[in-house]
Amino acid sequence: MDAPKAKTRVFQSGNSRAVRLPQGFHLELGEAEILWRGDELVLRQQPGTMTAAYDALAGMPDDVLAVGRDDRPPQARAWAAPVRRRR
C-alpha cells in the first residue's frame, strides 16, 4: 500500500523556508522533527516523552519475566588489550 501523496509549495517566510501542509497531512501544533533520510526530507511529529513507555512498563505484572525466560550465565569472552593511540 502506497503512502498518501500530495503536492505543495515551498515559500519564503521571513528568513526561513516554509511549506504549507495540504489537507490530510495534519500535525499537532508545537514542535516537529525535520531530517534528511537519503534524498528525502522527512517531517514528523516530535516524539513524546518516555512517560507512555514508563506507564506501559509499570502496568505489567510483576512476574512478566518469571516464566519462559532462559536466563543463562554470560559467555566467556577473550578480550583484546585496548589500542593505545600515539600523541
DSSP file (Angstrom, degrees, kcal/mol; ACC not computed):
  #  RESIDUE AA STRUCTURE BP1 BP2  ACC     N-H-->O    O-->H-N    N-H-->O    O-->H-N    TCO  KAPPA ALPHA  PHI   PSI    X-CA   Y-CA   Z-CA
    1    1 A M              0   0    0      0, 0.0     2,-0.2     0, 0.0     0, 0.0   0.000 360.0 360.0 360.0 127.1    0.0    0.0    0.0
    2    2 A D        -     0   0    0      1,-0.1     3,-0.1     3,-0.0     0, 0.0  -0.530 360.0-112.6 -80.5 145.1    1.5    3.3   -1.0
    3    3 A A        -     0   0    0     -2,-0.2    -1,-0.1     1,-0.1     0, 0.0  -0.436  45.4 -89.8 -70.1 150.0    1.6    6.2    1.4
    4    4 A P        -     0   0    0      0, 0.0     2,-0.3     0, 0.0    -1,-0.1  -0.320  47.7-161.9 -61.7 144.9   -0.7    9.2    0.5
    5    5 A K        +     0   0    0     -3,-0.1     2,-0.3     2,-0.0    -3,-0.0  -0.942  16.0 165.3-129.3 150.5    1.0   11.8   -1.7
    6    6 A A        -     0   0    0     -2,-0.3     2,-0.3    16,-0.0     0, 0.0  -0.975  31.1-117.6-155.5 158.7    0.2   15.4   -2.4
    7    7 A K        +     0   0    0     -2,-0.3     2,-0.3     2,-0.0    -2,-0.0  -0.770  35.3 165.1 -99.4 148.6    1.9   18.4   -4.0
    8    8 A T        -     0   0    0     -2,-0.3     2,-0.4    14,-0.1    13,-0.1  -0.881  30.3-109.2-147.3 178.4    2.6   21.6   -2.1
    9    9 A R        -     0   0    0     -2,-0.3    11,-1.1    11,-0.2     2,-0.5  -0.902  13.3-139.8-118.7 146.6    4.8   24.7   -2.5
   10   10 A V  E     +A   19   0A   0     -2,-0.4     2,-0.3     9,-0.2     9,-0.2  -0.887  32.8 175.4 -98.5 133.2    7.8   25.8   -0.7
   11   11 A F  E     -A   18   0A   0      7,-2.6     7,-3.1    -2,-0.5     2,-0.4  -0.904  33.9 -99.8-137.8 165.3    7.8   29.6    0.0
   12   12 A Q  E     +A   17   0A   0     -2,-0.3     2,-0.4     5,-0.2     5,-0.2  -0.715  31.3 179.9 -87.5 131.7    9.9   32.2    1.8
   13   13 A S  E >   -A   16   0A   0      3,-3.2     3,-1.6    -2,-0.4     2,-0.4  -0.858  66.1 -54.6-132.2  96.7    8.6   33.3    5.2
   14   14 A G  T 3  S-     0   0    0     -2,-0.4     0, 0.0     1,-0.2     0, 0.0  -0.590 119.8 -22.4  68.8-126.8   10.9   35.9    6.7
   15   15 A N  T 3  S+     0   0    0     -2,-0.4     2,-0.3    -3,-0.1    -1,-0.2   0.300 128.0  77.2 -95.7   8.7   14.4   34.4    6.6
   16   16 A S  E <  S-A   13   0A   0     -3,-1.6    -3,-3.2     0, 0.0     2,-0.3  -0.770  78.1-118.4-117.7 160.1   13.1   30.9    6.5
   17   17 A R  E     -A   12   0A   0     -2,-0.3     2,-0.3    -5,-0.2    -5,-0.2  -0.748  34.4-165.9 -90.3 146.9   11.7   28.5    4.0
   18   18 A A  E     -A   11   0A   0     -7,-3.1    -7,-2.6    -2,-0.3     2,-0.4  -0.944  13.3-155.0-134.9 154.6    8.1   27.3    4.8
   19   19 A V  E     -A   10   0A   0     -2,-0.3     2,-0.6    -9,-0.2    -9,-0.2  -0.998  14.9-139.0-130.3 128.9    5.8   24.5    3.5
   20   20 A R        -     0   0    0    -11,-1.1   -11,-0.2    -2,-0.4    -2,-0.0  -0.785  23.6-133.5 -86.2 125.3    2.1   24.6    3.6
   21   21 A L        -     0   0    0     -2,-0.6     3,-0.1   -13,-0.1     6,-0.1  -0.676  20.4-128.7 -82.2 124.7    0.8   21.2    4.6
   22   22 A P    >   -     0   0    0      0, 0.0     3,-1.9     0, 0.0    -1,-0.1  -0.214  40.0 -77.1 -65.8 161.4   -2.1   20.1    2.4
   23   23 A Q  T 3  S+     0   0    0      1,-0.3     3,-0.0     3,-0.0     0, 0.0  -0.331 121.7  36.5 -56.9 138.3   -5.4   18.8    4.0
   24   24 A G  T 3  S+     0   0    0     -3,-0.1     2,-0.4   -20,-0.0    -1,-0.3   0.265  94.4  89.7  97.6 -10.5   -4.9   15.3    5.2
   25   25 A F    <   +     0   0    0     -3,-1.9     2,-0.3    -4,-0.1    -2,-0.0  -0.574  62.5 171.4-113.6  65.7   -1.3   15.9    6.4
   26   26 A H        -     0   0    0     -2,-0.4     2,-0.4    -5,-0.0    -3,-0.0  -0.606  13.6-178.9 -86.5 131.7   -2.2   17.0    9.9
   27   27 A L        -     0   0    0     -2,-0.3     3,-0.1    17,-0.1     5,-0.1  -0.962  33.9-108.9-120.7 145.5    0.4   17.6   12.6
   28   28 A E        -     0   0    0     -2,-0.4     2,-0.1     1,-0.1     0, 0.0  -0.389  45.5 -96.6 -64.8 150.5   -0.4   18.7   16.1
   29   29 A L  S    S+     0   0    0     -2,-0.1     2,-0.4     3,-0.0    -1,-0.1  -0.396  90.3  51.2 -67.2 148.5    0.7   22.2   16.9
   30   30 A G  S    S-     0   0    0     -3,-0.1     2,-0.2    -2,-0.1    -3,-0.0  -0.933  98.5  -4.1 123.7-148.7    4.0   22.6   18.6
   31   31 A E        -     0   0    0     -2,-0.4    15,-1.4    15,-0.1     2,-0.3  -0.522  54.3-177.1 -87.0 148.6    7.4   21.1   17.7
   32   32 A A  E     -B   45   0B   0     13,-0.2     2,-0.3    -2,-0.2    13,-0.2  -0.951  24.3-120.1-135.2 156.2    8.1   18.7   14.8
   33   33 A E  E     -B   44   0B   0     11,-3.1    11,-2.6    -2,-0.3     2,-0.4  -0.765  22.7-168.9 -95.8 144.3   11.3   17.0   13.7
   34   34 A I  E     +B   43   0B   0     -2,-0.3     2,-0.3     9,-0.2     9,-0.2  -1.000  18.4 154.2-132.2 133.3   12.7   17.5   10.3
   35   35 A L  E     -B   42   0B   0      7,-2.3     7,-3.4    -2,-0.4     2,-0.5  -0.984  42.2-110.1-153.8 159.1   15.5   15.4    8.9
   36   36 A W  E     -B   41   0B   0     -2,-0.3     2,-0.5     5,-0.2     5,-0.2  -0.830  23.6-174.1 -92.6 132.1   17.1   14.1    5.7
   37   37 A R  E >   -B   40   0B   0      3,-3.0     3,-1.9    -2,-0.5     2,-0.4  -0.883  69.3 -56.5-124.1  95.8   16.6   10.4    5.0
   38   38 A G  T 3  S-     0   0    0     -2,-0.5     0, 0.0     1,-0.3     0, 0.0  -0.587 121.0 -21.1  66.1-122.3   18.8    9.8    1.9
   39   39 A D  T 3  S+     0   0    0     -2,-0.4     2,-0.4    -3,-0.1    -1,-0.3   0.250 121.0  96.7-101.2  12.5   17.4   12.2   -0.6
   40   40 A E  E <   -B   37   0B   0     -3,-1.9    -3,-3.0     2,-0.0     2,-0.6  -0.833  66.6-140.8-104.0 140.1   14.0   12.6    1.1
   41   41 A L  E     -B   36   0B   0     -2,-0.4     2,-0.5    -5,-0.2    -5,-0.2  -0.886  23.8-160.0 -95.6 121.8   13.1   15.4    3.5
   42   42 A V  E     -B   35   0B   0     -7,-3.4    -7,-2.3    -2,-0.6     2,-0.5  -0.894  12.3-172.2-111.2 130.1   11.1   14.0    6.4
   43   43 A L  E     +B   34   0B   0     -2,-0.5     2,-0.3    -9,-0.2    -9,-0.2  -0.987  19.3 164.3-118.2 123.7    8.8   16.0    8.6
   44   44 A R  E     -B   33   0B   0    -11,-2.6   -11,-3.1    -2,-0.5   -17,-0.1  -0.973  43.7 -86.7-142.4 156.4    7.3   14.2   11.6
   45   45 A Q  E     -B   32   0B   0     -2,-0.3   -13,-0.2   -13,-0.2     3,-0.1  -0.323  55.4-101.2 -58.5 137.2    5.6   14.9   14.9
   46   46 A Q        -     0   0    0    -15,-1.4    -1,-0.1     1,-0.1   -15,-0.1  -0.422  45.0-109.1 -60.8 127.9    8.1   15.4   17.7
   47   47 A P        -     0   0    0      0, 0.0    -1,-0.1     0, 0.0    -3,-0.0  -0.253  34.7-120.1 -59.7 148.8    8.3   12.2   19.7
   48   48 A G        -     0   0    0      1,-0.2     2,-0.0    -3,-0.1     0, 0.0   0.031  36.0 -79.5 -75.7-170.1    6.7   12.4   23.1
   49   49 A T    >   -     0   0    0      1,-0.1     3,-0.6     4,-0.0     4,-0.3  -0.218  44.6 -99.0 -83.3 179.7    8.4   11.9   26.4
   50   50 A M  T 3> S+     0   0    0      1,-0.2     4,-2.7     2,-0.1     5,-0.2   0.355  97.8 101.2 -81.4   6.7    9.2    8.5   27.9
   51   51 A T  H 3> S+     0   0    0      1,-0.2     4,-2.7     2,-0.2    -1,-0.2   0.907  79.5  49.9 -59.7 -43.5    6.1    8.8   30.1
   52   52 A A  H <> S+     0   0    0     -3,-0.6     4,-2.1     2,-0.2    -1,-0.2   0.904 112.3  47.6 -64.4 -40.5    4.0    6.5   27.9
   53   53 A A  H  > S+     0   0    0     -4,-0.3     4,-2.4     2,-0.2    -2,-0.2   0.919 112.6  49.1 -65.4 -42.6    6.7    3.8   27.9
   54   54 A Y  H  X S+     0   0    0     -4,-2.7     4,-2.9     1,-0.2    -2,-0.2   0.924 110.6  50.4 -62.5 -43.8    7.1    4.1   31.6
   55   55 A D  H  X S+     0   0    0     -4,-2.7     4,-1.4    -5,-0.2    -1,-0.2   0.891 109.9  50.8 -61.9 -39.3    3.4    3.7   32.1
   56   56 A A  H  < S+     0   0    0     -4,-2.1     4,-0.3     2,-0.2    -1,-0.2   0.916 113.7  44.4 -64.7 -43.1    3.3    0.7   29.9
   57   57 A L  H >< S+     0   0    0     -4,-2.4     3,-1.4     1,-0.2    -2,-0.2   0.895 110.8  53.9 -67.8 -39.5    6.1   -1.0   31.8
   58   58 A A  H 3< S+     0   0    0     -4,-2.9    -1,-0.2     1,-0.3    -2,-0.2   0.788 104.0  57.4 -66.1 -26.3    4.6   -0.1   35.2
   59   59 A G  T 3< S+     0   0    0     -4,-1.4    -1,-0.3    -5,-0.2    -2,-0.2   0.513  85.2 102.7 -82.7  -4.5    1.3   -1.7   34.1
   60   60 A M  S <  S-     0   0    0     -3,-1.4    -3,-0.0    -4,-0.3     4,-0.0  -0.487  83.0-100.5 -78.0 149.3    3.0   -5.1   33.5
   61   61 A P    >   -     0   0    0      0, 0.0     3,-1.5     0, 0.0     4,-0.2  -0.309  28.7-116.6 -66.3 154.5    2.6   -7.8   36.1
   62   62 A D  T 3  S+     0   0    0      1,-0.3     3,-0.4     2,-0.1    -2,-0.1   0.795 113.7  50.0 -61.8 -29.5    5.5   -8.4   38.5
   63   63 A D  T >> S+     0   0    0      1,-0.2     3,-1.2     2,-0.1     4,-0.7   0.075  70.6 121.5 -99.2  25.3    6.1  -11.9   37.2
   64   64 A V  T <4 S+     0   0    0     -3,-1.5    -1,-0.2     1,-0.3     3,-0.1   0.815  85.7  32.5 -59.7 -32.2    6.1  -11.0   33.5
   65   65 A L  T 34 S+     0   0    0     -3,-0.4     4,-0.3    -4,-0.2    -1,-0.3   0.376  96.8  89.7-104.0   3.6    9.6  -12.4   33.0
   66   66 A A  T <4 S+     0   0    0     -3,-1.2     2,-0.4     2,-0.1     3,-0.2   0.835  83.1  54.3 -72.5 -32.3    9.4  -15.2   35.6
   67   67 A V  S  < S+     0   0    0     -4,-0.7     3,-0.1     1,-0.2    -1,-0.1  -0.868 113.4   6.8-109.4 133.9    8.1  -17.9   33.2
   68   68 A G  S    S+     0   0    0     -2,-0.4     2,-0.6     1,-0.2    -1,-0.2   0.508  85.5 128.6  85.1   4.3    9.7  -18.9   29.9
   69   69 A R        -     0   0    0     -4,-0.3     2,-1.1    -3,-0.2    -1,-0.2  -0.847  46.4-155.0 -99.1 124.9   12.9  -17.0   30.2
   70   70 A D        -     0   0    0     -2,-0.6     2,-1.2    -3,-0.1    -3,-0.0  -0.762  17.2-176.4 -96.5  88.6   16.1  -18.9   29.6
   71   71 A D        -     0   0    0     -2,-1.1    -2,-0.1     0, 0.0    -1,-0.0  -0.706   7.6-178.3 -94.8  90.4   18.5  -16.7   31.6
   72   72 A R        -     0   0    0     -2,-1.2     3,-0.1     1,-0.1    -2,-0.0  -0.456  33.7 -95.1 -85.5 158.6   21.9  -18.3   31.1
   73   73 A P        -     0   0    0      0, 0.0    -1,-0.1     0, 0.0     0, 0.0  -0.325  56.6 -82.8 -67.4 158.9   25.1  -17.1   32.6
   74   74 A P        -     0   0    0      0, 0.0     2,-0.1     0, 0.0     3,-0.0  -0.244  48.4-106.9 -62.6 150.4   27.2  -14.8   30.5
   75   75 A Q        -     0   0    0     -3,-0.1     2,-0.3     1,-0.1    -3,-0.0  -0.459  32.4-108.4 -74.9 149.0   29.5  -16.3   27.9
   76   76 A A        -     0   0    0     -2,-0.1     2,-0.4     2,-0.0    -1,-0.1  -0.640  42.1-166.8 -75.2 134.2   33.3  -16.3   28.5
   77   77 A R        -     0   0    0     -2,-0.3     2,-0.8    -3,-0.0    -1,-0.0  -0.951  23.7-132.3-127.3 144.7   34.9  -13.9   26.1
   78   78 A A        -     0   0    0     -2,-0.4     2,-0.4     0, 0.0    -2,-0.0  -0.856  30.6-155.9 -93.4 109.5   38.5  -13.3   25.1
   79   79 A W        -     0   0    0     -2,-0.8     2,-0.2     1,-0.0    -2,-0.0  -0.698   7.4-133.2 -91.5 137.5   39.0   -9.5   25.4
   80   80 A A        -     0   0    0     -2,-0.4     3,-0.1     1,-0.1    -1,-0.0  -0.548  30.3 -99.2 -84.0 151.8   41.7   -7.8   23.4
   81   81 A A        -     0   0    0     -2,-0.2    -1,-0.1     1,-0.1     3,-0.0  -0.437  50.6 -95.1 -66.3 144.4   44.1   -5.3   25.1
   82   82 A P        -     0   0    0      0, 0.0     2,-0.5     0, 0.0    -1,-0.1  -0.292  39.0-112.5 -61.4 146.1   43.0   -1.7   24.4
   83   83 A V        -     0   0    0     -3,-0.1     2,-0.5     1,-0.0    -3,-0.0  -0.686  27.0-141.7 -82.5 126.7   44.7    0.0   21.5
   84   84 A R        -     0   0    0     -2,-0.5     2,-0.3    -3,-0.0    -1,-0.0  -0.765  13.2-142.0 -90.7 131.3   47.0    2.9   22.6
   85   85 A R        -     0   0    0     -2,-0.5     2,-0.2     1,-0.0    -1,-0.0  -0.719  14.7-121.1 -93.5 141.7   46.9    5.9   20.4
   86   86 A R              0   0    0     -2,-0.3    -1,-0.0     1,-0.1     0, 0.0  -0.521 360.0 360.0 -77.1 147.7   50.1    7.8   19.6
   87   87 A R              0   0    0     -2,-0.2    -1,-0.1     0, 0.0    -2,-0.0   0.407 360.0 360.0-105.3 360.0   50.1   11.5   20.6
